[in-house]
C-alpha cells in the first residue's frame, strides 16, 4: 500500500510541477509538458514492479503511435480558444483527437499495425 501511495504522490507531483512551471513561463511550461514525463514514469513503475521487458517495449511502442493523432489538438486549441472559450474548445479538441485517432488507426491497419 505504501508503494501505491508513493506512486500516486510522485505522479501527481509531476502534474503539479508542469502546471506551476507553465504559470511562470509559457515556453518553459510547454517544453516541460512536451517531455514524455508520464511515459517515463510509467516505464519506471513497470520496471520497478518487475514487468517483463516485452511489456515495457510494447508500452513505448504503442505510446509512440498514440501520440501522433493527438498532435492536431495542440494546433486547434490556440486557434479555437479565442472564438469559443475554454470548455467548448476543450470539448472540440477531444473530439478532434478521437476523430484523428480513429482515422489514424484505420490507416495504420493497412500497414499491419493494430491500435484498436
C-alpha positions, -999 to +999 in steps of 0.1 A: +000+000+000+029+024+008+043+017-027+009+027-044+007+059-023+043+067-033+035+062-070+004+084-067+023+111-049+052+112-074+030+111-104+008+139-091+039+159-083+049+158-119+015+172-130+017+200-104+053+208-115+042+212-151+013+235-142+035+256-118+062+260-144+036+269-171+023+297-148+057+313-148+068+307-184+047+297-214+077+285-233+093+265-205+059+252-194+052+239-229+087+224-231+083+206-197+047+194-207+061+181-240+086+159-223+073+124-220+072+125-182+042+103-178+056+077-201+090+078-184+072+074-150+051+045-163+082+028-177+099+032-143+069+019-124+067-011-148+104-018-144+104-015-106+074-038-105+094-063-125+073-065-155+088-083-185+109-063-210+084-071-237+057-053-216+079-022-213+089-023-250+052-026-260+043+003-238+068+025-255+058+012-290+021+019-286+027+053-268+045+064-300+016+055-322-010+070-298+009+103-295+008+111-333-030+116-336-031+139-306-008+165-322-035+183-343-052+191-309-023+213-300-027+234-332-065+235-329-066+246-292-050+281-296-069+287-328-103+279-313-098+293-278-104+330-286-135+322-306-153+297-284-139+299-248-122+272-228-148+245-223-162+244-258-126+245-272-115+217-249-145+196-260-138+203-297-102+193-292-112+160-275-135+153-305-108+162-330-084+139-312-109+110-312-116+115-349-078+117-357-072+086-337-099+067-355-086+077-389-050+071-379-059+036-366-076+028-399-046+039-420-022+020-398-042-012-400-034-013-437+003-015-427-003-043-402-003-021-370-033-027-349-041+001-324-077-009-317 
